[in-house]
Amino acid sequence: MILIVLIIAMAGLKYFEVSYMESISWWWIIGLFFVTFVWFEFFERALRDLKLEYVPSAANFILVRVGKGQKVFESLQQQGVIVRPMGGYQLPEWIRITIGTPQENKRCLEALKTVLGQN
C-alpha cells in the first residue's frame, strides 16, 4: 500500500512540476503521504477497537459513523475539536475527521471516546 502511495505522490509531483510544486521537494511530498498513511492506520485501528464503522479514504480525512452526527459534531466542538458533520451530504449519522498532527489526532480520538461515552 505504501508503495502505491509513493508512486502516486511522485507521479503527481512530475505532473505539476512546472507549477507551484517546483518549490516543494520530493521528500516533503513523500513524507507527507507517509505521515498521513501512518495516522490513517492509527485511526482505523482505534475505530475498529471502538466498533465504529468508517470509510477508508485516499484523502487526508476519514468518514466515521457516530450515530447522531450533528450532536457529536457540536459536542466535539465544545471540547475544541473541530470535525465536519455530514448531514448536508445526506449522511446524518456520519462525521468527517481530518488527519492532523499527532497531537491533534490523539486529542480528537480521546474527545470522540468521551463524547460517545467510551472513555
Summary of the structure (lengths in Angstrom):
residues: 119
radius of gyration: 16.2
end to end distance: 31.7
largest distance: 50.1
contacts: 308
relative contact order: 0.13
helix: 58%
strand: 12%
